[in-house]
Amino acid sequence: MAHNVYLYIFVMAGVTYLIRMLPLALSKKEITNNYIKSFLYYVPYACLAAMTFPAILDSTASIYSALVGLITAVVTAYKGKSLLIVALAACAAVFIAERILPFLC
């Protein structure tokens, strides 16, 4: 399982690098098209989301605790908190949910 995480990270890093590097390497002049610049700016975030979202739902003992953590992370990030606070809040929410869920089911 841990080897898959490293594989995901390396593939995501490679894809992100290639997508952002290839237009610069193939084009001799500066990219001025705002659409292309915007696309290249958001590629790392899209790749990261696409590769980590499935892992989020499979990383806990229950899909319900994973959803609690995901919702907590989304709400905390939406409120503008830092990445560290988002991660800590999501981990704490999953930890608490994992402790409470056996009593509810």
C-alpha positions as CSV (number, residue, x, y, z in Angstrom):
1,M,0.0,0.0,0.0
2,A,2.8,2.5,0.9
3,H,4.5,1.7,-2.4
4,N,1.4,2.9,-4.3
5,V,1.5,6.2,-2.6
6,Y,5.1,6.8,-3.7
7,L,4.2,5.7,-7.2
8,Y,1.3,8.2,-7.2
9,I,3.6,11.0,-6.1
10,F,6.2,10.3,-8.7
11,V,3.7,9.9,-11.5
12,M,1.9,13.1,-10.5
13,A,5.2,15.0,-10.3
14,G,6.3,13.7,-13.7
15,V,3.0,14.5,-15.4
16,T,2.8,17.9,-13.9
17,Y,6.4,18.7,-14.8
18,L,6.0,17.5,-18.4
19,I,2.8,19.3,-19.0
20,R,4.3,22.6,-17.8
21,M,7.7,22.1,-19.3
22,L,6.8,20.9,-22.8
23,P,5.2,24.1,-24.0
24,L,8.1,26.1,-22.8
25,A,10.6,23.8,-24.4
26,L,8.8,23.6,-27.7
27,S,8.0,27.3,-27.9
28,K,10.9,29.8,-28.4
29,K,8.9,32.9,-27.4
30,E,7.0,33.8,-24.3
31,I,3.4,32.5,-24.0
32,T,1.0,35.4,-24.1
33,N,-2.3,33.6,-24.4
34,N,-4.2,34.0,-21.1
35,Y,-6.1,30.8,-21.7
36,I,-2.9,28.7,-22.1
37,K,-1.3,30.5,-19.1
38,S,-4.3,29.8,-17.0
39,F,-4.4,26.2,-18.1
40,L,-0.7,25.6,-17.2
41,Y,-1.2,27.4,-13.9
42,Y,-4.0,25.0,-12.7
43,V,-2.5,21.7,-14.1
44,P,-0.7,20.8,-10.9
45,Y,-3.8,21.3,-8.8
46,A,-5.9,19.2,-11.1
47,C,-3.4,16.4,-11.2
48,L,-3.0,16.4,-7.5
49,A,-6.7,16.3,-7.0
50,A,-7.3,13.5,-9.5
51,M,-4.6,11.3,-8.0
52,T,-5.3,11.9,-4.3
53,F,-9.1,11.9,-4.3
54,P,-9.5,8.1,-4.8
55,A,-6.8,7.5,-2.1
56,I,-8.7,9.7,0.4
57,L,-11.8,7.4,0.2
58,D,-9.7,4.2,0.6
59,S,-7.3,5.3,3.3
60,T,-9.5,4.8,6.3
61,A,-11.2,1.8,7.9
62,S,-14.6,3.1,6.8
63,I,-16.0,5.2,3.9
64,Y,-17.9,7.2,6.4
65,S,-14.9,8.3,8.3
66,A,-13.2,9.2,5.0
67,L,-16.2,11.3,4.1
68,V,-16.0,13.1,7.4
69,G,-12.4,13.9,6.9
70,L,-13.0,15.0,3.3
71,I,-15.8,17.3,4.3
72,T,-13.8,18.7,7.1
73,A,-10.9,19.4,4.8
74,V,-13.1,21.1,2.2
75,V,-14.9,23.3,4.7
76,T,-11.6,24.2,6.5
77,A,-9.9,25.0,3.2
78,Y,-12.9,27.0,2.0
79,K,-12.7,29.2,5.1
80,G,-9.1,30.1,4.0
81,K,-7.1,28.2,6.6
82,S,-3.5,27.2,5.9
83,L,-2.6,23.8,4.5
84,L,-1.3,22.6,7.9
85,I,-4.6,23.5,9.7
86,V,-6.6,21.8,6.9
87,A,-4.6,18.6,7.2
88,L,-4.6,18.6,11.0
89,A,-8.4,19.2,11.1
90,A,-9.1,16.4,8.6
91,C,-6.9,14.0,10.5
92,A,-8.5,14.9,13.8
93,A,-12.0,14.5,12.3
94,V,-11.1,11.1,10.9
95,F,-9.6,10.0,14.2
96,I,-12.7,11.0,16.1
97,A,-15.0,9.5,13.5
98,E,-13.1,6.2,13.7
99,R,-13.6,6.2,17.4
100,I,-17.3,7.0,17.3
101,L,-18.5,5.0,14.3
102,P,-18.2,1.5,16.0
103,F,-20.7,2.7,18.7
104,L,-23.2,4.0,16.1
105,C,-23.3,0.9,14.0
